[in-house]
Amino acid sequence: MSRYDFIIGIDPDVDRSGVCFLNMIDREMTVDSLTFLDILDKLMRAGKLNEAFPEECRRRFCVVVEASWKQTHNWHTARGESAAIAAKKGYAVGRNHEVGHKIVEMCEMLGIECVEHAPLKKCWKGKDRKITHSEISQFIPGFPKRSNQEERDAALLAWIYAGFSIRIVK
C-alpha cells in the first residue's frame, strides 16, 4: 500500500503548467493546464482542507514537480542556429525552471510534501520523443479523450512516481 492517497504531478511552464491529480486508490486521474496562480490556489485549498480533518482522517498526498533544472546536459540548440536564437531558447527554459522552483517553494511554505523529480527519459513516438496521446491512453485507464503535451507529461510523471506499470501494445 502506498504512503499516499493522491499524487499531484506538475510539469511547470510559464503560461500554463500541466497538472495531474492521481487518486491512488482507484487509479482515476484528472489532468488540466493551470496558471501559476491557479496551482497556488488549488494547493492552498488542499492544504487547508487537509488540516480541517482530524489526523487519522487526513488525506495523504504528495506533489511531484518535473525538475528540469536537475539536468545539466540538456541543450536546446540546433545546427545552424544563431546565438540570438540559442539565447532566446535558454531564456524560455530558465523561465520554466523558475516556475518549477516557485511551485516547490510554495509547497514547502504550505507544509506540503514535494518531490523534485528529474525529467523522464524521452523514449516515445511523439515529436522530440515525447509521449503521444495514443501511447499514454494505452496504459492509463480512462485517460481523458483530449490532452496537450504538458498534461500528458504531468500524468506520466504522477503515474511513474506512483509505481504503476506502463505496458504499450505494439
N, C-alpha and C positions, 0 to 999 in steps of 0.2 A: 504494500500500500504506500502511495506517495505521501510525502510530508505536506503536500499542497492539495487544496480543493480546486484552486484556479491558478492558471498561469497566464500572465498577460505578456504577450510578445510584442515588441515595438521595433520597427525599422525606421529610425529617425530620418527626417527630411525637413528642409527649410520651410516649404509651403504646407505640405500635408504629410504626416507620418503614417505609415501602415501600422495598424493596431489590431491585434488578435486577442480575444477573450476566450480562453480554452477552459471549459469545465472538465476537470479531470475525472469526475465520477461517471458521467455519461458520454464523454468524448465529444460533446457538442461544442461548437465554436461560432462566434460571430466575428466578422472582420469589417474594418472600416478604415477610412482615411480621415485623420483628425488633425486640426491645427494644434500647435503647442498649447495654446490656452484651453482648448477642449480636453486635451490629455491631462493637463493640470487639474481641471475641474473634475474629471472622472476619477482621478486618483485621490483627490481630496475627499470626494464623496465616499469612495471605497474605504479609505482610512477612517473617516468619521463613522460610517455605518458599522464598521468592524468594532470600533470602540464602544458602540452603543449596546452590544451584546455582552452577556457575561462571558468570562474567559472560556468556559467549556463549550460555548455555542459559537464562538468566533469562527469565521471562515479563514482558512489559511490560504494565503496567496502570495505569489512572487511575481515580480516584474523582471523580464529578461529583455535587455536592450542590446541590439546589434552594435557592438563597439568597434566600428571600422578603424578607429584610431589605434587599435592594438596591432594593426598590420603596418609594418614598416616598408614593405616591398610592393605596395600597390601603386603602380604608375599608370596615370591616365593620359598617356600620350600616344600619338600615332605617328608613323613615319611621315616626314614632310610637313608636320605642323609647325607653325611659328611659335616663338617664345610667348607672344601675346595670348595665343590660344591655350597653350600649356598653363600660363598664369591664370587665365580665366577658369579653366577646369580645376586647378588647385584651389582657387578661391572658393568655388562652389563646394568642393569636397570639404574644405575647412569649415564652411558654414554648417554643413550637415553634421560634422563632428561636434560642433558646439551645441547644436540642438540635442544630440545624444548626451553630451556632458551635463547639460542643464536638466534633462529628464532624470539622470542618475542622481544629481544633486538634489532635485526636488523630492525624489523618493527617500533619500537619506534624511532630509528635513522633516518629512512626514512620518518617518519611522517605518517605512515600507521596505521589506526585503527586496533587494535589487541585485541582479547579476549582470555584469558587463560581459557579454558573450562575443568572442571573436567571430568575424563573418564566416558563414558556412562555405564549404567548398562549392565552387560553381561547376557542376557536372551534369547540367540538364540540357535539354534540346533547344531552349529559347535563345533569344538574342543575348550575346555576351555570356552564353552558357547558363543563363538564369532559368528558373523553373517556369514552366508554362502552366496555363490553367488546366489543360487536359492531364498533365502529369500529376499535379497536386490533387486533382479530383479522383485519381485512381486509388489513393491510399488514405484520404481523409473523407470518411463517410459524411454525406450531407453537406459537402463544401458548397458555399454559395455559387449560384449559376454564373455570376459575373464577378470579376475581381481585377484589380490593377496589380502591377508588379510589386509595389510597396506592401499591399495587403497580403499577397502570396508569400513574400519574404518574411513578414511578421508571423504568418500562420506556420510556415515551415520552421521558423526559429522556435516557436512555442511547442510545436509537435515533437521536434527532435529533443528539446530540453526536457519534455515530459517522458522521454524514453519510449515513445510509441514507435511501432515499426513502419518502415517505408517499403512497400512492395509495388513495383511497377510491372504491369503486364506488358510483355513485348509482343 
